[in-house]
């Protein structure tokens, strides 16, 4: 009896083991994703979330600092622009 060989053995679908390998790879990937998401859920339980008052307070500090630094940089920029115009003009 003659042995049956695929006409294109290098092509993915021509090997009879291809579906099994594909399924094992898929199960491996799904298992990795499931493990990752489970670990993420466990880590999020350990997080100490700030209170509403803490969040509002730190947000206010950030906004004030942004305004102060913006004004400072605007003044420095205007001063350097005038100095440059005096030297060039």
SVG drawing of the C-alpha trace seen along z (x, -y; Angstrom):
<svg xmlns="http://www.w3.org/2000/svg" viewBox="-15 -99 38 101">
<polyline fill="none" stroke="black" stroke-width="0.4" points="0.0,0.0 1.3,-3.5 1.9,-6.1 -0.2,-9.2 1.8,-12.5 0.6,-16.0 1.4,-17.9 2.7,-20.9 4.1,-19.7 5.4,-23.2 1.9,-24.7 0.2,-25.1 -3.0,-23.3 -1.6,-20.3 -0.2,-18.5 -2.8,-16.4 -1.3,-17.6 -1.9,-21.3 -5.3,-21.6 -4.1,-20.0 -1.1,-22.3 -3.3,-25.3 -5.7,-24.3 -3.0,-23.7 -1.4,-27.1 -4.9,-28.8 -5.4,-27.1 -1.9,-28.2 -2.6,-31.8 -6.1,-31.8 -4.5,-30.3 -1.9,-33.0 -4.5,-35.8 -6.7,-34.3 -3.8,-34.0 -2.8,-37.6 -6.3,-39.0 -6.6,-37.0 -3.3,-38.4 -4.4,-41.9 -7.6,-41.5 -5.7,-40.3 -3.3,-43.2 -6.1,-45.8 -7.5,-44.5 -4.2,-45.5 -4.3,-49.1 -5.0,-51.8 -7.2,-54.2 -7.2,-57.9 -10.3,-59.4 -12.4,-62.0 -11.0,-64.8 -7.4,-63.6 -8.0,-63.6 -9.6,-67.1 -6.7,-68.4 -3.9,-67.1 -5.8,-68.2 -6.0,-71.7 -2.3,-71.7 -1.4,-70.6 -3.6,-73.2 -2.2,-76.0 1.4,-74.9 0.7,-74.8 -0.7,-78.3 2.3,-79.6 4.9,-78.0 3.1,-79.2 3.1,-82.8 6.8,-82.5 7.7,-81.1 5.6,-83.8 7.4,-86.6 10.8,-85.1 9.9,-84.7 8.6,-88.3 11.8,-89.6 14.1,-87.6 12.1,-88.8 12.5,-92.4 16.2,-91.9 16.7,-90.3 14.8,-93.0 17.0,-95.7 20.2,-93.9 19.0,-93.4 16.8,-96.4"/>
</svg>
